[in-house]
Amino acid sequence: MSSLKWALALAAMALLMVLAGCGADPAFTSGKVYLQDQNYEKAIEQLQFAIRNDTKAYQPHMFLGKAFADLAAGSAEEPVKFELVKDGQAQKFEVKPGQTDVLLPLAHDEFFAALDLAIEPAAKEEVENTIKSYWATYRNKGVNANEAQKFEDAVPEFEKAIVIDDRQADAYINLGYSLHMSGEEDRAIEIFERALEYGSDNPTLKENLVSVYQAKGGELASSGDYPNALRYFEKIQKVSPETPDISYNIGLMYYQMKEYREALKYFNDQLEVSPDDEEVLYRIFLAHWAVATNYDNDSQIAPNDEAKAASVQSAQDEYSQALAPLLKLTELNGEEVTYHRALARVYNKLGRNEDAMNELREVEVLLRGGEALETPATPTPPTPAPQPETQPEQQQ
């Protein structure tokens, strides 16, 4: 044995004798010494003895957690063998230093067992600081990778931080950001949603969630998948109801699904926020027009005169409600031909022929020579409100 190893062994024995005389558990003391000497097999063995010797002591669990965490951060090539006894069952392990997928969950379990056993505030603070130090190591590596725009490298570092301590919203936010920037939108959404459990009031988290929900909802709407697009827009409303145009986007999805009554609820909600928004007003008109048209169609196939009369009356009521947004639109933009055409069409449906003719004359004036009367303009493809220019952010 080398002189250095002899010196370390003698020092360890001396320390054991001193601490044993002070009433300390020799197994716990030797476990700490072995850990300091990076003899993980012996450290794990002795610390488990200490746990069995005193089932209410928090420090053996904390140091056992440190042993696993240090081993996870190691780079030695020699495998480490140890046996763990949990609930009376022994399980044998053979791991290589740096094998985080096995070692970090073991570290987590021991750290939080220590936290449960730590009664005094000072003891809890000691355990929390220990957890935080290991958590911060991986978290900071991830932040550095993000800042270097190495987003794919950042992902596993934040995942390791979460394994150490899954209570911190910060690591989830940064992981979600890394996934988003790596193009893994669905996983980013999943992680951001998990972060809500720990940081529901975090402004960065809310901004990031809105951003990825907007991107996902817009993508689905563009492909014609309106039901799933609606789901993401509704999530935005739940997380951040103050998001601009969110009621309009939800209404637009219902409109495209031909659920016009629901669409009108959200269009009118948006109108309360933006009373002069021409696109919202025109969509309200189109929704009423669609409902009225459906009633007109029902009247054509009604089984009896009473049912036909009811459908005709319902259609008239809807055409009447379509007037208000059109009149507002012509006040806001009297030179838009589409609005006057639509207004003429509605007046015609209501039997107000003179008003209809006046609107047609206005159309002719605007077109400088006139044009044949057309039906109201068909709705353009859904265009969700512009997304924020800012991308999801990492938590600093």
Phi and psi in degrees as a GROMACS rama.xvg file:
@    title "Ramachandran Plot"
@    xaxis  label "Phi"
@    yaxis  label "Psi"
@TYPE xy
-68.9987  159.888  SER-2
-61.0129  -34.3884  SER-3
-65.7531  -44.4767  LEU-4
-65.6903  -39.106  LYS-5
-60.4111  -42.9608  TRP-6
-62.6514  -42.0757  ALA-7
-65.3167  -41.6674  LEU-8
-63.7595  -44.1367  ALA-9
-63.9209  -40.9404  LEU-10
-62.8972  -41.0659  ALA-11
-63.5791  -43.2675  ALA-12
-63.4583  -41.0932  MET-13
-63.4442  -42.5493  ALA-14
-64.5591  -39.8567  LEU-15
-59.8739  -42.6935  LEU-16
-66.4024  -41.6574  MET-17
-64.0873  -49.0267  VAL-18
-68.7464  -36.016  LEU-19
-61.6828  -36.0637  ALA-20
-67.7124  -22.3831  GLY-21
-91.0533  3.82513  CYS-22
94.3728  4.41073  GLY-23
-74.2529  154.416  ALA-24
-72.8052  118.816  ASP-25
-58.0967  -34.0793  PRO-26
-65.422  -41.8595  ALA-27
-66.1664  -43.4829  PHE-28
-63.3907  -45.3763  THR-29
-67.1626  -34.4996  SER-30
-60.7563  -41.7415  GLY-31
-65.4506  -39.8422  LYS-32
-66.2546  -45.2174  VAL-33
-60.401  -38.0277  TYR-34
-64.2877  -43.0653  LEU-35
-62.087  -33.3047  GLN-36
-86.2317  4.22901  ASP-37
60.7064  28.6478  GLN-38
-93.7604  83.1591  ASN-39
-68.4483  -35.9534  TYR-40
-61.1173  -48.0257  GLU-41
-69.4179  -38.3042  LYS-42
-60.9562  -46.9535  ALA-43
-63.129  -41.5946  ILE-44
-61.4756  -49.7823  GLU-45
-68.9448  -38.4385  GLN-46
-66.6625  -32.2808  LEU-47
-69.126  -36.8978  GLN-48
-59.5634  -42.5177  PHE-49
-63.6775  -37.7616  ALA-50
-64.7247  -40.6982  ILE-51
-71.4606  -29.8917  ARG-52
-70.0933  -33.9359  ASN-53
-142.053  96.8852  ASP-54
-72.3849  -9.79803  THR-55
-104.704  1.39035  LYS-56
-83.3866  133.369  ALA-57
-87.3361  -30.4967  TYR-58
-65.4133  -38.8594  GLN-59
-58.3841  -38.3098  PRO-60
-65.5937  -42.7939  HIS-61
-62.004  -44.7558  MET-62
-72.0043  -30.3271  PHE-63
-66.3961  -39.4694  LEU-64
-60.4553  -40.9487  GLY-65
-63.4502  -38.8721  LYS-66
-59.7071  -46.1211  ALA-67
-66.7361  -41.6751  PHE-68
-66.5936  -40.7674  ALA-69
-66.2357  -39.751  ASP-70
-64.5963  -37.1116  LEU-71
-64.6441  -31.2175  ALA-72
-87.1544  -4.86266  ALA-73
-77.3089  168.68  GLY-74
-133.033  11.4363  SER-75
-66.7045  156.08  ALA-76
-91.358  -24.2037  GLU-77
-70.0992  129.819  GLU-78
-69.4294  154.791  PRO-79
-115.538  130.149  VAL-80
-109.992  135.944  LYS-81
-156.815  166.038  PHE-82
-125.813  133.28  GLU-83
-112.76  139.142  LEU-84
-113.64  115.312  VAL-85
-125.626  122.802  LYS-86
53.9936  39.7231  ASP-87
79.8491  -0.956315  GLY-88
-107.303  129.834  GLN-89
-92.2981  137.238  ALA-90
-132.665  127.268  GLN-91
-93.8429  141.024  LYS-92
-127.098  145.458  PHE-93
-137.807  106.979  GLU-94
-126.646  157.472  VAL-95
-96.5441  143.358  LYS-96
-53.6917  136.692  PRO-97
92.8746  0.156833  GLY-98
-83.0458  78.8871  GLN-99
-67.9454  -29.5183  THR-100
-63.5617  -26.5031  ASP-101
-96.1534  -42.8851  VAL-102
-79.1081  -37.6275  LEU-103
-66.8526  -40.1032  LEU-104
-61.6343  -35.5296  PRO-105
-65.374  -41.199  LEU-106
-61.7723  -45.5066  ALA-107
-55.5277  -47.9313  HIS-108
-60.4557  -42.2534  ASP-109
-71.5151  -39.4404  GLU-110
-60.5601  -43.7133  PHE-111
-80.0266  -23.1348  PHE-112
-65.5803  -40.8042  ALA-113
-63.659  -40.4657  ALA-114
-64.3081  -37.32  LEU-115
-66.6747  -34.1859  ASP-116
-85.6647  -18.6773  LEU-117
-74.0532  112.884  ALA-118
-91.9478  -50.1723  ILE-119
-71.4959  146.611  GLU-120
-54.0013  -40.3124  PRO-121
-64.687  -37.4224  ALA-122
-67.4606  -42.9938  ALA-123
-62.7986  -40.3846  LYS-124
-63.0228  -39.2663  GLU-125
-61.079  -45.2556  GLU-126
-67.0104  -44.1638  VAL-127
-60.3073  -41.5786  GLU-128
-64.4046  -37.4108  ASN-129
-64.4068  -46.4638  THR-130
-59.5085  -45.7344  ILE-131
-62.9918  -36.5107  LYS-132
-64.1639  -42.3168  SER-133
-72.3637  -39.091  TYR-134
-59.4509  -44.7  TRP-135
-66.153  -31.081  ALA-136
-58.5601  -49.3944  THR-137
-74.2935  -38.492  TYR-138
-60.5654  -44.8354  ARG-139
-67.1241  -35.5926  ASN-140
-61.0326  -41.2027  LYS-141
-64.918  -43.273  GLY-142
-61.3105  -43.7939  VAL-143
-61.5412  -39.4536  ASN-144
-66.1775  -39.7839  ALA-145
-62.5601  -43.2996  ASN-146
-64.9133  -27.6002  GLU-147
-87.4474  5.57308  ALA-148
60.7143  29.6527  GLN-149
-101.425  68.989  LYS-150
-65.6452  -37.2543  PHE-151
-67.1249  -30.7039  GLU-152
-73.5073  -28.7989  ASP-153
-71.5609  -32.5983  ALA-154
-54.1232  -53.7259  VAL-155
-65.2351  -27.9482  PRO-156
-67.9596  -43.4336  GLU-157
-67.8393  -34.2247  PHE-158
-63.3603  -39.1918  GLU-159
-65.8901  -41.2829  LYS-160
-59.4302  -40.0185  ALA-161
-67.1561  -35.6698  ILE-162
-63.5708  -41.7727  VAL-163
-62.9654  -47.2551  ILE-164
-145.391  106.195  ASP-165
-90.6285  15.2735  ASP-166
-98.0836  -8.40899  ARG-167
-95.244  116.978  GLN-168
-62.8286  -30.6664  ALA-169
-52.4025  -49.9104  ASP-170
-65.7737  -36.9078  ALA-171
-64.3028  -43.7673  TYR-172
-61.2236  -46.5615  ILE-173
-67.2407  -36.6376  ASN-174
-65.0048  -44.4315  LEU-175
-59.918  -40.98  GLY-176
-61.9738  -44.9521  TYR-177
-62.194  -42.562  SER-178
-64.5453  -42.9173  LEU-179
-59.4503  -46.2339  HIS-180
-71.1534  -18.3918  MET-181
-88.9225  -1.36219  SER-182
87.7234  7.4261  GLY-183
-95.6834  71.8091  GLU-184
-62.7078  -43.8317  GLU-185
-64.9958  -42.244  ASP-186
-66.6701  -36.2622  ARG-187
-60.9893  -43.5765  ALA-188
-61.3954  -45.1914  ILE-189
-58.597  -43.6085  GLU-190
-69.3475  -43.8937  ILE-191
-59.8532  -38.7294  PHE-192
-67.2321  -37.0376  GLU-193
-64.788  -35.4007  ARG-194
-63.2472  -25.3409  ALA-195
-58.9329  -27.8013  LEU-196
-65.7803  -24.2555  GLU-197
-116.581  -14.0056  TYR-198
-149.1  53.25  GLY-199
-63.6378  -21.5682  SER-200
-98.7527  5.51758  ASP-201
-73.9542  117.862  ASN-202
-64.8696  -35.4182  PRO-203
-64.2546  -40.7705  THR-204
-61.1962  -45.5809  LEU-205
-62.144  -43.4293  LYS-206
-61.8564  -42.0772  GLU-207
-66.668  -41.7906  ASN-208
-61.4971  -45.6605  LEU-209
-59.9114  -42.6131  VAL-210
-62.4206  -47.3089  SER-211
-73.3227  -33.6654  VAL-212
-64.7965  -42.1236  TYR-213
-60.5736  -45.4504  GLN-214
-62.7024  -44.456  ALA-215
-68.3672  -44.8036  LYS-216
-62.5913  -42.7759  GLY-217
-63.6403  -39.8314  GLY-218
-63.0496  -44.4433  GLU-219
-67.9658  -39.2811  LEU-220
-63.7326  -40.4571  ALA-221
-64.2734  -29.4901  SER-222
-87.591  -2.16079  SER-223
89.3923  6.17059  GLY-224
-90.0242  72.7254  ASP-225
-67.3774  -37.6478  TYR-226
-60.941  -43.0169  PRO-227
-75.4279  -32.466  ASN-228
-62.2746  -42.3239  ALA-229
-56.7338  -40.7935  LEU-230
-58.5889  -40.3665  ARG-231
-74.5535  -36.6383  TYR-232
-66.8691  -35.3946  PHE-233
-66.8591  -34.1109  GLU-234
-64.1346  -39.5066  LYS-235
-59.2756  -45.2365  ILE-236
-62.0641  -34.5955  GLN-237
-72.035  -42.7422  LYS-238
-77.2905  -41.5909  VAL-239
-143.528  78.2854  SER-240
-63.5124  -15.9199  PRO-241
-84.3376  0.783952  GLU-242
-58.2251  127.808  THR-243
-57.807  138.703  PRO-244
66.0209  12.371  ASP-245
-68.2935  -37.5987  ILE-246
-64.1523  -38.3089  SER-247
-62.4997  -45.2704  TYR-248
-63.6845  -39.7319  ASN-249
-64.154  -46.1725  ILE-250
-59.7282  -38.3244  GLY-251
-64.0691  -37.8828  LEU-252
-66.3438  -42.4112  MET-253
-62.4963  -38.4884  TYR-254
-61.8303  -45.4933  TYR-255
-66.35  -24.7319  GLN-256
-86.8327  3.0301  MET-257
66.5969  23.5817  LYS-258
-97.7851  75.9926  GLU-259
-69.2039  -34.1214  TYR-260
-63.6774  -44.9787  ARG-261
-64.4183  -39.8891  GLU-262
-58.4177  -43.4353  ALA-263
-62.7751  -35.9378  LEU-264
-57.742  -47.249  LYS-265
-76.5529  -34.8316  TYR-266
-61.9554  -41.1748  PHE-267
-69.4742  -34.7557  ASN-268
-60.9194  -42.308  ASP-269
-66.1807  -34.6928  GLN-270
-64.6124  -31.3258  LEU-271
-64.6935  -31.1292  GLU-272
-85.3058  -36.7829  VAL-273
-129.118  75.3962  SER-274
-64.6765  -19.0604  PRO-275
-109.82  19.092  ASP-276
-78.0294  111.452  ASP-277
-65.3448  -36.8314  GLU-278
-65.4162  -39.6278  GLU-279
-66.2366  -45.6958  VAL-280
-59.7754  -42.2083  LEU-281
-68.175  -35.4263  TYR-282
-66.7621  -34.8635  ARG-283
-63.0266  -44.7272  ILE-284
-58.157  -48.6789  PHE-285
-61.1208  -37.7083  LEU-286
-65.5301  -45.1304  ALA-287
-63.0673  -40.0913  HIS-288
-61.6864  -41.599  TRP-289
-64.6338  -42.0808  ALA-290
-64.6167  -43.9219  VAL-291
-61.2799  -40.6739  ALA-292
-62.3207  -39.5581  THR-293
-62.3572  -41.2755  ASN-294
-64.0368  -39.2928  TYR-295
-59.7721  -42.8667  ASP-296
-64.8402  -38.9887  ASN-297
-62.9886  -36.1389  ASP-298
-65.2482  -26.9093  SER-299
-73.9755  -21.73  GLN-300
-118.861  16.4715  ILE-301
-61.5399  141.199  ALA-302
-73.4978  -19.649  PRO-303
-153.603  172.721  ASN-304
-64.0583  -36.9946  ASP-305
-63.5821  -44.2502  GLU-306
-66.3889  -37.7911  ALA-307
-64.0703  -44.0105  LYS-308
-62.488  -39.2533  ALA-309
-64.375  -40.8751  ALA-310
-67.2791  -41.1681  SER-311
-62.4286  -43.2093  VAL-312
-65.0838  -40.7665  GLN-313
-62.7314  -39.0221  SER-314
-63.6845  -42.4911  ALA-315
-62.0231  -39.7766  GLN-316
-62.0987  -40.9096  ASP-317
-68.5256  -41.037  GLU-318
-61.8005  -37.2957  TYR-319
-63.0087  -40.9996  SER-320
-70.5054  -22.1865  GLN-321
-73.7507  -16.5963  ALA-322
-66.963  -44.4719  LEU-323
-55.9265  -50.9354  ALA-324
-64.7795  -33.0156  PRO-325
-69.3933  -41.2073  LEU-326
-62.9862  -38.5549  LEU-327
-64.9261  -39.2466  LYS-328
-64.5999  -40.7141  LEU-329
-69.2631  -27.338  THR-330
-69.1707  -40.5328  GLU-331
-74.9429  -36.7142  LEU-332
-146.342  80.0536  ASN-333
-70.5105  -9.17224  GLY-334
-97.6251  3.5625  GLU-335
-84.7163  112.309  GLU-336
-61.0717  -38.4413  VAL-337
-56.654  -39.126  THR-338
-66.811  -41.7844  TYR-339
-69.2235  -37.8132  HIS-340
-59.9609  -47.5427  ARG-341
-62.3522  -40.3746  ALA-342
-64.2211  -40.4501  LEU-343
-61.6435  -40.7186  ALA-344
-64.7891  -41.1449  ARG-345
-67.203  -44.2899  VAL-346
-58.463  -40.2933  TYR-347
-61.0329  -43.1567  ASN-348
-64.3248  -31.1111  LYS-349
-86.6985  -0.361032  LEU-350
77.9153  14.5303  GLY-351
-94.5232  75.1665  ARG-352
-65.6414  -38.1137  ASN-353
-65.1442  -43.1429  GLU-354
-63.4897  -37.0963  ASP-355
-63.685  -43.1951  ALA-356
-65.0725  -37.049  MET-357
-61.84  -39.6972  ASN-358
-68.3011  -36.713  GLU-359
-65.3556  -37.7251  LEU-360
-63.6674  -39.005  ARG-361
-63.9702  -38.3178  GLU-362
-62.5652  -43.8075  VAL-363
-62.6002  -40.3297  GLU-364
-62.7874  -45.2909  VAL-365
-66.4474  -33.377  LEU-366
-86.883  -6.57312  LEU-367
55.7474  58.7636  ARG-368
139.604  -12.1563  GLY-369
85.855  161.027  GLY-370
-152.204  153.171  GLU-371
-62.2666  143.255  ALA-372
-63.2034  134.164  LEU-373
-121.032  165.669  GLU-374
-73.3229  164.152  THR-375
-53.9258  146.096  PRO-376
-56.0429  137.703  ALA-377
-71.3845  147.83  THR-378
-64.1123  140.091  PRO-379
-73.2367  160.749  THR-380
-55.3691  151.268  PRO-381
-60.189  134.744  PRO-382
-127.395  92.8786  THR-383
-54.4838  152.149  PRO-384
-54.2989  147.021  ALA-385
-52.8266  140.436  PRO-386
-79.1584  155.343  GLN-387
-60.1383  145.592  PRO-388
-69.0668  -28.2136  GLU-389
-75.6342  139.065  THR-390
-83.6555  164.542  GLN-391
-53.7956  145.353  PRO-392
-109.725  152.502  GLU-393
-86.4477  149.649  GLN-394
-77.9896  123.079  GLN-395
